[in-house]
Amino acid sequence: MSRELVELVAAQDPEVACFMAQEAERQATTLELIASENHVTPAVMHAAGSWLTNKYAEGYPGKRYYGGCEFHDRIEDIARERAKKLFKCGFANVQPHCGANANIAAFMALLDPGDTVLSLPIKSGGHLSHGLKPNFSGTFYRIAEYGLDPKT
């Protein structure tokens, strides 16, 4: 996160700016192995904090529930085309709203019911969608958990 952004927020709310700076430091000094806690590039960070965040864009490009999404549509089209090229596929959805939905998409695309999935247990940092019995993955897939040794 840029120093300028923290300073801008600090002028309005020093307490929130302090927490923002602490979170930036935490991210810079720890290794987080949770896929949803990605480190985006400064360009992505600035785009996410731009005018684009002022607009709610539910639905798919050209079929949004609210008007005024033409620029969001174009950006999403670019993202989808780049994902299709990257993964050499004919379709890509760049909209999962949470890790669980992203995991469902990946599991359904890559696995068959009954396949084995290697996963961390919840207590060791695993995700709810990685084999918890009430979850889809615990119902349709065979989950093999592995533990962690804090000493190694």
DSSP file (Angstrom, degrees, kcal/mol; ACC not computed):
  #  RESIDUE AA STRUCTURE BP1 BP2  ACC     N-H-->O    O-->H-N    N-H-->O    O-->H-N    TCO  KAPPA ALPHA  PHI   PSI    X-CA   Y-CA   Z-CA
    1    1 A M              0   0    0      0, 0.0     2,-0.1     0, 0.0    45,-0.0   0.000 360.0 360.0 360.0 141.1    0.0    0.0    0.0
    2    2 A S     >  -     0   0    0      1,-0.1     4,-1.7    40,-0.1     3,-0.3  -0.428 360.0-131.5 -76.7 146.2    1.3    3.4   -0.8
    3    3 A R  H  > S+     0   0    0      1,-0.2     4,-2.5     2,-0.2     5,-0.2   0.856 108.4  60.8 -59.3 -36.0    2.5    5.8    1.8
    4    4 A E  H  > S+     0   0    0      1,-0.2     4,-2.4     2,-0.2    -1,-0.2   0.890 102.1  51.3 -61.3 -39.5    0.4    8.5    0.1
    5    5 A L  H  > S+     0   0    0     -3,-0.3     4,-2.4     2,-0.2     5,-0.2   0.928 110.5  47.6 -64.4 -45.0   -2.8    6.5    0.6
    6    6 A V  H  X S+     0   0    0     -4,-1.7     4,-2.8     1,-0.2    -2,-0.2   0.911 112.5  50.0 -62.3 -41.6   -2.1    6.0    4.3
    7    7 A E  H  X S+     0   0    0     -4,-2.5     4,-1.5     2,-0.2    -1,-0.2   0.893 109.3  51.5 -64.3 -39.2   -1.4    9.7    4.6
    8    8 A L  H  X S+     0   0    0     -4,-2.4     4,-0.6     1,-0.2    -2,-0.2   0.928 114.1  42.9 -62.9 -45.6   -4.6   10.6    2.8
    9    9 A V  H >X S+     0   0    0     -4,-2.4     4,-3.6     1,-0.2     3,-1.2   0.894 108.8  59.6 -66.7 -39.4   -6.6    8.4    5.2
   10   10 A A  H 3< S+     0   0    0     -4,-2.8    -1,-0.2     1,-0.3    -2,-0.2   0.826  96.3  61.4 -59.9 -32.3   -4.7    9.7    8.2
   11   11 A A  H 3< S+     0   0    0     -4,-1.5    -1,-0.3    -3,-0.2    -2,-0.2   0.807 119.0  27.5 -64.4 -27.7   -5.8   13.3    7.4
   12   12 A Q  H << S+     0   0    0     -3,-1.2    -2,-0.2    -4,-0.6    -1,-0.2   0.773 141.7  10.1-100.6 -35.7   -9.4   12.1    7.9
   13   13 A D     X  -     0   0    0     -4,-3.6     4,-2.3    -5,-0.1     3,-0.3  -0.657  57.2-179.2-151.4  85.8   -9.1    9.2   10.3
   14   14 A P  H  > S+     0   0    0      0, 0.0     4,-2.2     0, 0.0     5,-0.1   0.824  84.5  57.7 -58.2 -33.8   -5.7    8.7   12.0
   15   15 A E  H  > S+     0   0    0      2,-0.2     4,-1.7     1,-0.2     5,-0.1   0.936 109.6  42.7 -65.6 -45.8   -6.9    5.6   13.9
   16   16 A V  H  > S+     0   0    0     -3,-0.3     4,-2.4     1,-0.2    -1,-0.2   0.906 112.5  54.6 -65.7 -41.0   -8.0    3.8   10.7
   17   17 A A  H  X S+     0   0    0     -4,-2.3     4,-2.5     1,-0.2    -1,-0.2   0.878 105.1  54.3 -60.1 -38.0   -4.8    4.8    8.9
   18   18 A C  H  X S+     0   0    0     -4,-2.2     4,-2.2     1,-0.2    -1,-0.2   0.924 109.9  46.1 -61.4 -45.1   -2.8    3.4   11.8
   19   19 A F  H  X S+     0   0    0     -4,-1.7     4,-2.4     2,-0.2    -2,-0.2   0.870 110.3  53.9 -67.5 -35.5   -4.5    0.0   11.4
   20   20 A M  H  X S+     0   0    0     -4,-2.4     4,-2.4     2,-0.2    -2,-0.2   0.935 110.1  47.2 -61.5 -45.4   -4.0    0.2    7.6
   21   21 A A  H  X S+     0   0    0     -4,-2.5     4,-2.2     1,-0.2    -2,-0.2   0.892 111.5  50.9 -63.9 -39.9   -0.3    0.7    8.1
   22   22 A Q  H  X S+     0   0    0     -4,-2.2     4,-2.5     2,-0.2    -1,-0.2   0.895 110.1  49.5 -65.2 -39.2   -0.1   -2.1   10.6
   23   23 A E  H  X S+     0   0    0     -4,-2.4     4,-2.5     2,-0.2    -2,-0.2   0.899 109.3  52.1 -66.2 -39.8   -1.9   -4.5    8.2
   24   24 A A  H  X S+     0   0    0     -4,-2.4     4,-1.8     1,-0.2    -2,-0.2   0.913 111.4  47.5 -61.1 -41.9    0.5   -3.5    5.4
   25   25 A E  H  X S+     0   0    0     -4,-2.2     4,-1.4     2,-0.2    -2,-0.2   0.908 110.1  52.4 -65.0 -42.8    3.4   -4.3    7.7
   26   26 A R  H  X S+     0   0    0     -4,-2.5     4,-0.8     1,-0.2     3,-0.4   0.926 111.3  46.5 -59.0 -45.0    1.8   -7.6    8.7
   27   27 A Q  H  < S+     0   0    0     -4,-2.5     3,-0.4     1,-0.2    -1,-0.2   0.853 112.0  51.1 -67.3 -33.5    1.5   -8.6    5.1
   28   28 A A  H  < S+     0   0    0     -4,-1.8    -1,-0.2     1,-0.2    -2,-0.2   0.714 116.9  39.0 -75.5 -20.1    5.0   -7.5    4.3
   29   29 A T  H  < S+     0   0    0     -4,-1.4     2,-0.3    -3,-0.4    -1,-0.2   0.362 107.9  63.5-115.8   4.8    6.5   -9.5    7.1
   30   30 A T     <  -     0   0    0     -4,-0.8     2,-0.7    -3,-0.4     0, 0.0  -0.914  69.0-132.4-128.3 157.0    4.5  -12.8    7.1
   31   31 A L        -     0   0    0     -2,-0.3     2,-0.6     2,-0.0    -3,-0.1  -0.928  24.8-168.6-108.1 109.2    4.0  -15.6    4.7
   32   32 A E        -     0   0    0     -2,-0.7     5,-0.0     5,-0.2    -2,-0.0  -0.873  10.8-166.6-101.6 123.0    0.3  -16.4    4.5
   33   33 A L        +     0   0    0     -2,-0.6     2,-0.6     5,-0.0    -1,-0.1   0.004  52.1 113.8-100.6  28.7   -0.5  -19.6    2.7
   34   34 A I    >   -     0   0    0      3,-0.2     3,-2.3     1,-0.1    -2,-0.1  -0.896  63.0-143.6-100.3 121.2   -4.2  -18.8    2.2
   35   35 A A  T 3  S+     0   0    0     -2,-0.6     3,-0.2     1,-0.3    -1,-0.1   0.822  98.3  57.9 -56.4 -34.4   -5.1  -18.4   -1.5
   36   36 A S  T 3  S+     0   0    0      1,-0.2     2,-0.8    -3,-0.1    -1,-0.3   0.602  93.2  71.5 -75.3  -8.7   -7.6  -15.7   -0.8
   37   37 A E  S <  S+     0   0    0     -3,-2.3    -1,-0.2     2,-0.0    -3,-0.2  -0.558  74.7 163.9-103.6  67.0   -4.9  -13.6    0.9
   38   38 A N        -     0   0    0     -2,-0.8     2,-0.8    -3,-0.2    -3,-0.0  -0.421  41.8-124.8 -82.0 155.2   -3.0  -12.8   -2.2
   39   39 A H        -     0   0    0     -2,-0.1     2,-0.1   -12,-0.0    -2,-0.0  -0.902  32.6-159.3 -99.5 107.5   -0.5  -10.0   -2.6
   40   40 A V        -     0   0    0     -2,-0.8     0, 0.0     1,-0.1     0, 0.0  -0.459  23.0 -99.5 -84.2 159.9   -1.7   -7.9   -5.5
   41   41 A T     >  -     0   0    0     -2,-0.1     4,-2.6     1,-0.1     5,-0.2  -0.318  34.9-107.0 -70.3 159.6    0.6   -5.6   -7.4
   42   42 A P  H  > S+     0   0    0      0, 0.0     4,-2.5     0, 0.0     5,-0.2   0.872 122.0  56.2 -55.5 -35.8    0.6   -1.9   -6.6
   43   43 A A  H  > S+     0   0    0      2,-0.2     4,-2.3     1,-0.2     5,-0.2   0.920 108.9  45.1 -63.3 -42.9   -1.3   -1.3   -9.9
   44   44 A V  H  > S+     0   0    0      2,-0.2     4,-2.7     1,-0.2     5,-0.2   0.905 111.1  54.3 -66.2 -40.7   -4.1   -3.6   -8.8
   45   45 A M  H  X S+     0   0    0     -4,-2.6     4,-1.1     1,-0.2    -2,-0.2   0.918 111.8  44.1 -58.5 -44.1   -4.1   -2.1   -5.3
   46   46 A H  H  < S+     0   0    0     -4,-2.5    -1,-0.2     2,-0.2    -2,-0.2   0.893 112.1  51.9 -70.5 -38.8   -4.7    1.4   -6.8
   47   47 A A  H >< S+     0   0    0     -4,-2.3     3,-1.6     1,-0.2     5,-0.3   0.913 108.5  51.8 -62.4 -41.3   -7.3    0.1   -9.3
   48   48 A A  H 3< S+     0   0    0     -4,-2.7    -1,-0.2     1,-0.3    -2,-0.2   0.779 112.4  46.5 -66.4 -25.5   -9.2   -1.5   -6.4
   49   49 A G  T 3< S+     0   0    0     -4,-1.1    -1,-0.3    -5,-0.2    -2,-0.2   0.127 100.9  93.4-100.4  20.4   -9.1    1.8   -4.5
   50   50 A S  S X  S-     0   0    0     -3,-1.6     3,-1.6    -5,-0.1     4,-0.3  -0.142 101.7 -71.6 -98.8-165.9  -10.2    3.9   -7.5
   51   51 A W  G >  S+     0   0    0      1,-0.3     3,-1.7     2,-0.2     4,-0.3   0.730 121.0  77.0 -60.3 -22.6  -13.5    5.2   -8.9
   52   52 A L  G >  S+     0   0    0     -5,-0.3     3,-1.2     1,-0.3    -1,-0.3   0.809  85.1  61.6 -60.0 -29.0  -14.3    1.6   -9.8
   53   53 A T  G <  S+     0   0    0     -3,-1.6    -1,-0.3    -6,-0.3    -2,-0.2   0.655  90.8  68.5 -73.9 -13.6  -15.1    0.8   -6.2
   54   54 A N  G <  S+     0   0    0     -3,-1.7     2,-0.5    -4,-0.3    -1,-0.2   0.587  90.4  75.2 -78.7  -9.5  -17.9    3.4   -6.2
   55   55 A K  S <  S-     0   0    0     -3,-1.2     2,-0.5    -4,-0.3    13,-0.0  -0.895  70.9-143.3-114.7 131.0  -20.0    1.3   -8.6
   56   56 A Y        -     0   0    0     -2,-0.5     2,-0.3     1,-0.1    10,-0.1  -0.801  19.6-177.7 -88.0 124.1  -22.0   -1.9   -7.7
   57   57 A A        +     0   0    0     -2,-0.5     2,-0.2     8,-0.1    -1,-0.1  -0.552   8.0 170.1-127.6  67.3  -21.8   -4.2  -10.7
   58   58 A E        +     0   0    0     -2,-0.3     7,-1.9     2,-0.0     8,-0.4  -0.571  49.8  24.9 -80.4 141.0  -23.8   -7.3  -10.0
   59   59 A G  E    S-A   64   0A   0     -2,-0.2     5,-0.2     5,-0.2     3,-0.1  -0.595  98.8 -51.4 104.1-168.1  -24.4   -9.8  -12.8
   60   60 A Y  E >   -A   63   0A   0      3,-0.6     3,-2.8    -2,-0.2    13,-0.1  -0.732  70.0 -73.7-108.1 157.3  -22.5  -10.4  -16.0
   61   61 A P  T 3  S+     0   0    0      0, 0.0    -1,-0.1     0, 0.0     9,-0.1  -0.179 121.4  12.2 -50.7 133.3  -21.2   -7.9  -18.6
   62   62 A G  T 3  S+     0   0    0      7,-0.1     8,-0.0    -3,-0.1    -3,-0.0   0.294 125.9  63.8  81.2  -9.5  -24.0   -6.6  -20.7
   63   63 A K  E <   +A   60   0A   0     -3,-2.8    -3,-0.6     3,-0.0     2,-0.0  -0.159  68.9 148.2-136.7  39.2  -26.6   -8.2  -18.3
   64   64 A R  E     -A   59   0A   0     -5,-0.2    -5,-0.2     2,-0.1    -7,-0.1  -0.336  52.6-129.2 -75.0 158.6  -26.0   -6.2  -15.1
   65   65 A Y  S    S+     0   0    0     -7,-1.9     2,-0.3     2,-0.1    -1,-0.1   0.668  93.5  44.5 -80.8 -17.2  -28.8   -5.5  -12.7
   66   66 A Y  S    S-     0   0    0     -8,-0.4     3,-0.3   -10,-0.1    -2,-0.1  -0.939  84.4-120.1-127.2 150.1  -27.9   -1.8  -12.6
   67   67 A G  S    S+     0   0    0     -2,-0.3    -2,-0.1     1,-0.2    -1,-0.0  -0.202  84.2  57.1 -77.5 174.7  -27.0    0.6  -15.4
   68   68 A G        +     0   0    0      1,-0.1     3,-0.2   -13,-0.0    -1,-0.2   0.731  68.5 116.0  79.2  23.3  -23.8    2.5  -15.7
   69   69 A C     >  +     0   0    0     -3,-0.3     4,-3.0     1,-0.2     5,-0.2   0.194  29.6 115.5-107.8  16.0  -21.5   -0.5  -15.7
   70   70 A E  H  > S+     0   0    0      1,-0.2     4,-1.7     2,-0.2    -1,-0.2   0.844  80.5  44.7 -60.5 -34.5  -20.1   -0.2  -19.2
   71   71 A F  H  > S+     0   0    0     -3,-0.2     4,-2.1     2,-0.2    -1,-0.2   0.869 113.0  50.4 -78.1 -35.2  -16.5    0.4  -18.0
   72   72 A H  H  > S+     0   0    0      2,-0.2     4,-2.8     1,-0.2     5,-0.2   0.903 109.1  54.0 -62.6 -40.7  -16.7   -2.4  -15.4
   73   73 A D  H  X S+     0   0    0     -4,-3.0     4,-2.6     1,-0.2    -2,-0.2   0.925 108.3  48.3 -58.7 -45.6  -18.0   -4.7  -18.2
   74   74 A R  H  X S+     0   0    0     -4,-1.7     4,-2.1     2,-0.2    -1,-0.2   0.909 112.4  48.2 -64.1 -41.9  -15.0   -3.8  -20.4
   75   75 A I  H  X S+     0   0    0     -4,-2.1     4,-2.4     2,-0.2    -1,-0.2   0.919 112.7  48.2 -65.3 -42.8  -12.6   -4.5  -17.6
   76   76 A E  H  X S+     0   0    0     -4,-2.8     4,-2.7     1,-0.2    -2,-0.2   0.892 109.0  54.0 -65.1 -38.1  -14.2   -7.8  -16.7
   77   77 A D  H  X S+     0   0    0     -4,-2.6     4,-2.5    -5,-0.2    -1,-0.2   0.915 109.2  48.9 -60.1 -42.5  -14.2   -8.8  -20.4
   78   78 A I  H  X S+     0   0    0     -4,-2.1     4,-2.4     2,-0.2    -2,-0.2   0.937 111.9  48.6 -61.4 -47.0  -10.4   -8.1  -20.4
   79   79 A A  H  X S+     0   0    0     -4,-2.4     4,-2.2     1,-0.2    -2,-0.2   0.912 112.3  48.4 -60.7 -43.3   -9.9  -10.2  -17.3
   80   80 A R  H  X S+     0   0    0     -4,-2.7     4,-2.5     2,-0.2    -1,-0.2   0.921 111.6  49.0 -64.7 -44.4  -12.0  -13.1  -18.6
   81   81 A E  H  X S+     0   0    0     -4,-2.5     4,-2.1     1,-0.2    -1,-0.2   0.893 111.9  49.4 -63.2 -39.4  -10.1  -13.1  -22.0
   82   82 A R  H  X S+     0   0    0     -4,-2.4     4,-2.6     2,-0.2    -1,-0.2   0.892 110.6  49.8 -67.2 -38.8   -6.8  -13.1  -20.2
   83   83 A A  H  X S+     0   0    0     -4,-2.2     4,-2.7     2,-0.2    -2,-0.2   0.911 110.1  51.0 -65.0 -41.9   -7.8  -16.0  -17.9
   84   84 A K  H  X>S+     0   0    0     -4,-2.5     5,-2.0     1,-0.2     4,-0.6   0.905 113.1  45.6 -61.9 -41.6   -9.0  -18.0  -21.0
   85   85 A K  H ><5S+     0   0    0     -4,-2.1     3,-0.6     3,-0.2    -2,-0.2   0.926 113.3  49.8 -67.1 -44.5   -5.7  -17.4  -22.7
   86   86 A L  H 3<5S+     0   0    0     -4,-2.6    -2,-0.2     1,-0.2    -1,-0.2   0.914 120.4  34.6 -60.2 -45.6   -3.7  -18.2  -19.5
   87   87 A F  H 3<5S-     0   0    0     -4,-2.7    -1,-0.2    -5,-0.2    -2,-0.2   0.368 105.0-126.9 -94.6   4.8   -5.5  -21.5  -18.9
   88   88 A K  T <<5 +     0   0    0     -3,-0.6     2,-0.3    -4,-0.6    -3,-0.2   0.938  64.8 128.9  50.2  56.2   -6.0  -22.3  -22.6
   89   89 A C      < -     0   0    0     -5,-2.0    -1,-0.2    -6,-0.1    -2,-0.1  -0.883  67.3-124.1-137.3 167.5   -9.7  -22.8  -22.3
   90   90 A G  S    S+     0   0    0     -2,-0.3     2,-0.3     1,-0.1    -6,-0.1   0.573  91.7  32.9 -90.1 -11.2  -12.9  -21.6  -23.9
   91   91 A F        +     0   0    0     -7,-0.1     2,-0.3    -8,-0.1    -1,-0.1  -0.999  57.5 175.9-147.0 144.3  -14.6  -20.1  -20.9
   92   92 A A        -     0   0    0     -2,-0.3     2,-0.5    -3,-0.1    -8,-0.1  -0.989  16.1-154.5-146.8 141.7  -13.6  -18.4  -17.6
   93   93 A N        +     0   0    0     -2,-0.3    -2,-0.0     1,-0.1     0, 0.0  -0.978  10.9 178.8-115.5 119.7  -15.5  -16.9  -14.8
   94   94 A V        +     0   0    0     -2,-0.5    -1,-0.1     1,-0.2   -15,-0.0   0.112  62.1  84.1-104.7  20.3  -13.6  -14.2  -12.9
   95   95 A Q        +     0   0    0      7,-0.0    -1,-0.2     2,-0.0     7,-0.1   0.358  41.7 144.7-109.3   5.9  -16.4  -13.5  -10.5
   96   96 A P        -     0   0    0      0, 0.0     3,-0.0     0, 0.0     6,-0.0  -0.207  36.1-155.2 -51.5 130.6  -16.3  -15.9   -7.5
   97   97 A H        +     0   0    0      1,-0.1     2,-0.3     2,-0.0     3,-0.1   0.543  69.2  15.5 -89.0  -5.4  -17.4  -13.8   -4.5
   98   98 A C  S  > S-     0   0    0      1,-0.1     4,-2.0     0, 0.0     5,-0.2  -0.982  80.5-102.5-157.9 166.2  -15.7  -16.0   -1.9
   99   99 A G  H  > S+     0   0    0     -2,-0.3     4,-2.7     1,-0.2     5,-0.2   0.862 116.8  57.9 -60.6 -37.9  -13.1  -18.7   -1.5
  100  100 A A  H  > S+     0   0    0      1,-0.2     4,-2.4     2,-0.2    -1,-0.2   0.922 108.1  45.8 -61.6 -44.2  -15.7  -21.4   -1.1
  101  101 A N  H  > S+     0   0    0      2,-0.2     4,-2.3     1,-0.2    -1,-0.2   0.889 112.3  51.1 -66.8 -37.8  -17.3  -20.6   -4.5
  102  102 A A  H  X S+     0   0    0     -4,-2.0     4,-2.2     2,-0.2    -2,-0.2   0.906 110.9  49.3 -63.7 -39.9  -13.9  -20.5   -6.1
  103  103 A N  H  X S+     0   0    0     -4,-2.7     4,-3.2     2,-0.2     5,-0.2   0.897 108.2  53.0 -66.4 -40.2  -13.1  -23.9   -4.6
  104  104 A I  H  X S+     0   0    0     -4,-2.4     4,-2.8     1,-0.2     5,-0.3   0.940 109.9  48.9 -58.6 -46.5  -16.4  -25.3   -5.8
  105  105 A A  H  X S+     0   0    0     -4,-2.3     4,-1.7     1,-0.2    -2,-0.2   0.920 114.6  44.7 -60.2 -44.5  -15.5  -24.2   -9.3
  106  106 A A  H  X S+     0   0    0     -4,-2.2     4,-2.1     2,-0.2     5,-0.3   0.929 114.4  48.0 -67.1 -45.2  -12.1  -25.7   -9.2
  107  107 A F  H  X S+     0   0    0     -4,-3.2     4,-2.6     1,-0.2    -2,-0.2   0.938 113.8  46.9 -60.2 -47.3  -13.2  -29.0   -7.6
  108  108 A M  H  < S+     0   0    0     -4,-2.8    -1,-0.2    -5,-0.2    -2,-0.2   0.829 115.3  46.7 -66.9 -31.4  -16.0  -29.4  -10.2
  109  109 A A  H  < S+     0   0    0     -4,-1.7    -1,-0.2    -5,-0.3    -2,-0.2   0.827 125.6  26.6 -77.9 -31.9  -13.7  -28.6  -13.1
  110  110 A L  H  < S+     0   0    0     -4,-2.1     2,-0.3    -5,-0.1    -2,-0.2   0.645 112.8  57.3-109.6 -17.8  -10.8  -30.8  -12.0
  111  111 A L     <  -     0   0    0     -4,-2.6     6,-0.0    -5,-0.3     3,-0.0  -0.781  59.3-142.0-120.7 158.5  -12.2  -33.7  -10.0
  112  112 A D    >   -     0   0    0     -2,-0.3     3,-2.4     1,-0.1    -3,-0.0  -0.856  47.7 -83.1-108.4 152.2  -14.8  -36.5  -10.2
  113  113 A P  T 3  S+     0   0    0      0, 0.0    28,-0.2     0, 0.0     3,-0.1  -0.294 119.8  27.9 -52.9 135.8  -17.0  -37.5   -7.3
  114  114 A G  T 3  S+     0   0    0     26,-3.1    27,-0.2     1,-0.3    26,-0.0   0.241  88.0 136.1  93.2 -12.7  -15.0  -39.9   -5.1
  115  115 A D    <   -     0   0    0     -3,-2.4    27,-2.8    25,-0.3     2,-0.4  -0.243  58.0-110.3 -63.4 158.6  -11.6  -38.5   -6.0
  116  116 A T  E     -b  142   0B   0     25,-0.2     2,-0.4    -3,-0.1    27,-0.2  -0.771  29.1-167.0 -96.6 136.2   -9.1  -37.9   -3.2
  117  117 A V  E     -b  143   0B   0     25,-2.6    27,-3.1    -2,-0.4     2,-0.5  -0.986  14.6-141.5-122.4 129.4   -8.2  -34.4   -2.1
  118  118 A L  E     +b  144   0B   0     -2,-0.4     2,-0.3    25,-0.2    27,-0.2  -0.804  36.8 164.7 -90.1 127.3   -5.2  -33.7    0.2
  119  119 A S  E     -b  145   0B   0     25,-2.4    27,-1.7    -2,-0.5     7,-0.1  -0.984  41.2-114.0-146.9 150.1   -6.1  -31.0    2.6
  120  120 A L        -     0   0    0     -2,-0.3     7,-0.2    25,-0.2    27,-0.1  -0.607  43.9-112.5 -73.2 142.7   -5.0  -29.3    5.8
  121  121 A P    > > -     0   0    0      0, 0.0     5,-2.4     0, 0.0     3,-1.6  -0.417  29.4-106.9 -71.2 158.7   -7.5  -29.7    8.7
  122  122 A I  G > 5S+     0   0    0      1,-0.3     3,-2.1     3,-0.2     6,-0.1   0.892 118.8  58.5 -51.7 -45.6   -9.4  -26.6    9.8
  123  123 A K  G 3 5S+     0   0    0      1,-0.3    -1,-0.3     2,-0.2    -3,-0.0   0.689 107.5  48.2 -63.8 -17.4   -7.4  -26.4   13.1
  124  124 A S  G < 5S-     0   0    0     -3,-1.6    -1,-0.3    23,-0.0    -2,-0.2   0.302 135.6 -80.0-105.0   8.0   -4.2  -26.2   11.0
  125  125 A G  T < 5S+     0   0    0     -3,-2.1    -3,-0.2    -4,-0.2    -2,-0.2   0.473  81.2 144.9 109.6   3.8   -5.4  -23.5    8.6
  126  126 A G      < -     0   0    0     -5,-2.4     2,-0.3     1,-0.1    -1,-0.2  -0.201  49.0-108.4 -68.1 167.0   -7.5  -25.5    6.2
  127  127 A H    >   -     0   0    0     -7,-0.2     3,-2.2     1,-0.1     5,-0.3  -0.676  18.2-118.2 -99.7 152.0  -10.6  -24.0    4.6
  128  128 A L  T 3> S+     0   0    0      1,-0.3     4,-1.0    -2,-0.3     3,-0.4   0.819 115.2  56.5 -54.2 -32.8  -14.2  -25.1    5.4
  129  129 A S  T 34 S+     0   0    0      1,-0.2    -1,-0.3     2,-0.1     8,-0.1   0.319  86.3  84.7 -86.5  10.5  -14.6  -26.1    1.8
  130  130 A H  T <4 S-     0   0    0     -3,-2.2    -1,-0.2   -10,-0.1    -2,-0.1  -0.195 121.7 -46.9-106.2  41.5  -11.7  -28.5    2.0
  131  131 A G  T  4 S+     0   0    0     -3,-0.4    12,-0.1     1,-0.3    -2,-0.1   0.444  76.5 153.8 120.3   0.0  -13.4  -31.5    3.4
  132  132 A L    ><  -     0   0    0     -4,-1.0     3,-1.9    -5,-0.3     6,-0.9  -0.424  51.4-122.8 -59.6 132.3  -15.6  -30.6    6.3
  133  133 A K  T 3  S+     0   0    0      1,-0.3    -1,-0.1     5,-0.2    -2,-0.0   0.841 108.2  48.9 -52.0 -45.1  -18.3  -33.2    6.4
  134  134 A P  T 3  S+     0   0    0      0, 0.0    -1,-0.3     0, 0.0     2,-0.1   0.681 100.1  87.1 -70.7 -12.3  -21.4  -30.9    6.0
  135  135 A N  S <> S-     0   0    0     -3,-1.9     4,-1.1    -7,-0.2     3,-0.3  -0.399  93.8-108.9 -84.6 161.9  -19.7  -29.1    3.1
  136  136 A F  H  > S+     0   0    0      1,-0.2     4,-2.6     2,-0.2     3,-0.5   0.876 118.1  54.7 -55.4 -40.0  -19.9  -30.2   -0.5
  137  137 A S  H  > S+     0   0    0      1,-0.3     4,-1.8     2,-0.2    -1,-0.2   0.868 106.0  50.3 -68.0 -35.7  -16.3  -31.4   -0.5
  138  138 A G  H  4 S+     0   0    0     -6,-0.9    -1,-0.3    -3,-0.3    -2,-0.2   0.704 115.5  45.4 -72.3 -19.0  -16.8  -33.7    2.5
  139  139 A T  H  < S+     0   0    0     -4,-1.1    -2,-0.2    -3,-0.5    -1,-0.2   0.863 123.5  28.3 -88.7 -42.3  -19.9  -35.2    0.8
  140  140 A F  H  < S+     0   0    0     -4,-2.6   -26,-3.1    -5,-0.1     2,-0.3   0.618 116.0  50.9-100.6 -14.8  -18.6  -35.7   -2.8
  141  141 A Y  S  < S-     0   0    0     -4,-1.8     2,-0.7    -5,-0.3   -25,-0.2  -0.870  76.6-117.1-127.4 157.3  -14.8  -36.3   -2.3
  142  142 A R  E     -b  116   0B   0    -27,-2.8   -25,-2.6    -2,-0.3     2,-0.5  -0.840  35.5-152.9 -91.7 118.8  -12.5  -38.4   -0.2
  143  143 A I  E     -b  117   0B   0     -2,-0.7     2,-0.6   -27,-0.2   -25,-0.2  -0.817  12.4-168.4-100.9 127.0  -10.5  -36.0    1.9
  144  144 A A  E     -b  118   0B   0    -27,-3.1   -25,-2.4    -2,-0.5     2,-0.3  -0.958  15.9-155.6-111.3 113.8   -7.0  -37.0    3.2
  145  145 A E  E     -b  119   0B   0     -2,-0.6     2,-0.4   -27,-0.2   -25,-0.2  -0.619   7.2-163.8 -90.9 148.2   -5.8  -34.6    5.8
  146  146 A Y        -     0   0    0    -27,-1.7     2,-0.1    -2,-0.3    -2,-0.0  -0.966  12.1-138.6-126.2 147.9   -2.2  -33.9    6.7
  147  147 A G        -     0   0    0     -2,-0.4     2,-0.4   -27,-0.1   -27,-0.0  -0.441  10.4-125.0 -99.5 174.6   -1.0  -32.2    9.8
  148  148 A L        -     0   0    0     -2,-0.1     3,-0.0     3,-0.0    -1,-0.0  -0.924   6.7-143.5-120.4 146.0    1.7  -29.6   10.4
  149  149 A D    >   -     0   0    0     -2,-0.4     3,-1.8     1,-0.1    -2,-0.0  -0.943   8.7-152.4-107.4 114.1    4.7  -29.8   12.8
  150  150 A P  T 3  S+     0   0    0      0, 0.0    -1,-0.1     0, 0.0     0, 0.0   0.727  93.8  61.5 -59.8 -20.5    5.3  -26.3   14.3
  151  151 A K  T 3         0   0    0      1,-0.2    -3,-0.0    -3,-0.0    -2,-0.0   0.717 360.0 360.0 -78.2 -20.6    9.0  -27.2   14.7
  152  152 A T    <         0   0    0     -3,-1.8    -1,-0.2     0, 0.0     0, 0.0   0.395 360.0 360.0-114.6 360.0    9.5  -27.7   11.0
